[in-house]
Amino acid sequence: MVVSSAIPFRSKKTRALGIPIIDLSLDRSQLSEQIVKASEEYGFFKVVNHGVSADVISRTETEGSEFFSKSLLEKQRAGPATPFGYGCKNIGFNGDKGELEYILLEANPQSISETSKSISNNFSCTVNVYVQAVKDLACEILDLVAEGLRVKDKSIFSKLIKDVNSDSCFRINHYPPIRTTDSSVPNLFDEQYSCNVKPTHIGFGEHSDPQILTILRSNDVGGLQICSRDGLWIPIPPDSNQFFVFVGDALQALTNGRLVSVRHRVLANHVKTRMSMMYFGAPPLDACLSPIPQMISSQNPRLYRHFTWGEYKNAVYSLRLADHRLDLFKNQ
Ligand code: GA4
């Protein structure tokens, strides 16, 4: 079944709200508590003073823009996104569509250079440096999560994505302005785009990220929205100098539901090109995702059964983007 990416205007309520901002230059005990609180309440936060070099970020953005400015034929030489390669409008294998094109890569140096050999040496080297920097950031945040949760083994989460067999991936999404002649949809002055837009199309549909943690950086064009616990869409103003962090399903399972994976989506606009780069930190395929013992007690009984990341990934790819796949792994 083919699903249209057009959504009814104002189909769901949205609200502007301050989202948690974590200053990584603060002292560790304060930081770990703030990160856990943000991950419990929103499953989402922005990090500032993150230590990733502005030069590394801007060089990766340049490589991404150069890639998407190539002809369709050239971009397709990176191979089809099955799942790694170049994709346009099709997301996953079950009919999901979005107003975007993207490149999806396995986040290890060998695969990056393999998939990007049709692109350029520069692309491959730059992306490698960027991926290493955001992976280090993800590990730092995961160590703070463990500290904030008062788990003995501080590297219990980060070691999963540091593992040589980690199944992490890296994605660059490119959302060119969409063309429409539909004059029945009113123009809105939208603060997140700083211009008149018709936010009527889905760039990337509602979903949660399956992995442990996602580190996102975008250019200064908005569109990202997260879903609050009460089901309202919160627009996230873009900030090209900072990173946004998403708790993924795997971290929700490992923490027995204490930290929540955040549902989010991206709206396409009619004016400016949005480009975002995401690192998805994932465990090895055979890693066990059942809740860690410290998160289980008589007040907090085990929520999920034993399962591996490999089993979870099979479920992810057999379902639709918006499906609540973690529900299938609940303890009976
Ligand atoms: C969402 C998060 C990541 O972008 C991704 C996506 C993946 C893909 O594009 O191949 C999925 C999607 C994501 C979840 C459900 C399945 C798989 C498309 C899709 C319909 C790379 C991932 O790991 O899961």
Residues whose N, C-alpha, C, O or C-beta is under 5 A from the ligand:
A	BS01	GA4	P83 I91 G92 F93 D96 S208 D209 P210 V316 Y317 L319 R320 L321
